[in-house]
């Protein structure tokens, strides 16, 4: 789960994150995320924990030293750095859900999409498009296809949903993606 630590953003982002945490917990999904206690990260974890969900945080040591970790998690793993955090979160997931966020969230999302394009990560990727946040990114990818930096089939690597209520179905019914994707990884 990729989400932000910002507390300055519109409260709707936190409300959506909290609802999503509760919905995923109700459906029996375990959540692995960045381990933070504030912003959308904290709201997501709060929503899931309040409904009895299993939430695992992965927090770099420097963030743990700053006491940024969420105290109510089933498990908080403290790792060496951001690189290890990203690898652990992705390699232990059966799908990625991205909530709106800043450069860190976008960087994690783009890495997941790149690995999916190469056929190294084959699980669903879902963008929760709160307040149409991801529209510019989706348009950018469409432009990359138009300019022939990406194949049109790459647009099938993710799904965009408008509400957290649509996330479980999007994860469960994502179009298949396989290592065969490598065949058209280089356009």
SVG drawing of the C-alpha trace seen along z (x, -y; Angstrom):
<svg xmlns="http://www.w3.org/2000/svg" viewBox="-18 -22 38 37">
<polyline fill="none" stroke="black" stroke-width="0.4" points="0.0,0.0 1.5,-3.3 0.2,-6.4 1.4,-9.8 2.5,-11.1 1.3,-14.6 -1.1,-16.0 -1.4,-19.3 -3.4,-17.9 -7.2,-18.0 -8.9,-16.0 -10.8,-14.0 -7.6,-12.1 -7.3,-10.9 -11.0,-10.0 -10.6,-7.9 -7.5,-6.2 -9.3,-5.4 -12.3,-4.0 -10.0,-1.9 -8.2,-0.5 -11.5,0.6 -12.9,2.0 -9.7,4.1 -9.8,5.4 -13.5,6.3 -12.6,8.3 -9.7,10.1 -6.9,8.4 -3.6,8.0 -2.0,4.6 1.7,4.0 2.6,0.3 5.2,-2.3 4.6,-2.1 3.9,-5.7 1.4,-7.1 0.4,-10.4 -1.3,-11.5 -2.9,-9.0 -0.5,-6.3 -1.8,-6.7 -5.4,-7.0 -5.2,-3.8 -3.6,-1.9 -6.1,-3.4 -9.1,-2.3 -7.8,1.2 -6.7,1.7 -10.1,0.4 -11.8,3.2 -9.4,5.9 -7.3,6.0 -3.7,7.2 -1.4,4.3 2.4,4.6 4.5,1.5 7.9,1.3 9.8,-1.6 13.4,-2.7 15.6,-3.0 16.0,-6.8 12.2,-7.1 12.0,-4.8 14.6,-6.9 12.3,-9.9 9.4,-7.9 7.3,-8.1 6.1,-4.5 2.5,-3.6 2.2,-2.2 -0.9,0.0 0.3,2.3 0.4,6.1 4.0,5.8 6.4,3.0 9.6,4.0 12.5,1.6 14.8,1.9 18.0,0.4 16.8,-2.2 14.2,-3.2 15.5,-0.8 15.0,2.2 11.6,0.9 10.4,0.6 11.7,4.1 10.1,5.7 6.8,4.0 6.6,5.0 8.0,8.5 5.6,9.4 2.5,8.0 -0.1,9.7 -1.2,6.3 -0.4,2.6 -2.9,0.0 -1.7,-3.6 -3.5,-6.5 -2.6,-10.1 0.7,-11.3 3.9,-13.2 7.2,-12.3 7.8,-9.2 4.5,-7.7 4.8,-8.4 8.3,-7.0 7.2,-3.8 4.2,-3.5 6.4,-4.1 8.9,-1.5 6.0,1.0 4.8,0.1 8.2,0.4 8.7,3.9 5.3,4.9 6.1,3.7 9.2,5.9 7.2,8.9 9.0,9.0 6.0,8.0 2.7,9.5 0.2,8.6 -2.6,6.0 -1.9,2.3 -4.8,0.1 -4.9,-3.7 -7.5,-5.3 -8.3,-8.5 -9.5,-10.7 -10.3,-14.2 -9.1,-13.0 -5.5,-13.1 -4.1,-10.5 -5.7,-12.0 -2.5,-13.9 -0.4,-10.8 -2.8,-8.7 -2.7,-11.3 1.1,-11.4 1.2,-7.6 -1.3,-8.0 1.0,-10.6 4.0,-8.2 2.0,-5.7 1.1,-8.3 4.8,-9.2 5.7,-5.5 7.7,-5.3 5.3,-2.7 3.2,-0.1 -0.6,-0.5 -0.8,2.8 1.1,1.2 -2.0,-0.9 -3.5,2.4 -0.9,2.6 -3.1,0.7 -6.7,-0.1 -8.1,-3.4 -11.0,-3.4 -12.9,-6.4 -13.6,-5.2 -12.1,-2.9 -15.3,-0.7 -14.1,0.3 -10.6,1.4 -11.3,5.0 -13.1,5.8 -10.3,4.2 -7.7,6.3 -9.7,9.5 -10.6,9.0 -7.5,7.3 -6.6,8.5 -3.9,11.1 -0.3,10.0 2.6,12.4 6.2,12.7 5.3,12.8 5.0,9.0 8.7,8.9 8.0,9.7 6.8,6.2 8.7,4.5 10.9,2.7 8.7,0.8"/>
</svg>
